[in-house]
Amino acid sequence: MFFSQLRDKFVKIRSKLSELSNCQAIILGNQYDLQYVTDILHAIDRRLELWKYCDVSSHTIQEWLQT
């Protein structure tokens, strides 16, 4: 599924940002606030679930119309 692949890419990028944030904490003494990125990930997860429900519902309706 295309949306799942985008989510996986986002998770990898988030992981890299977290690593860079830890490096910043070592160098400067403060971490970058990644809460905004975490919020985006939660929104992506909700959208992915909604997409799954829409996909299943669409197929169910198509099958129902064919009977």
PyMOL commands that set and color helices and strands:
alter all, ss='L'
color gray80, all
select helices_A, chain A and resi 2-28+35-66
alter helices_A, ss='H'
color red, helices_A
deselect
rebuild
show_as cartoon
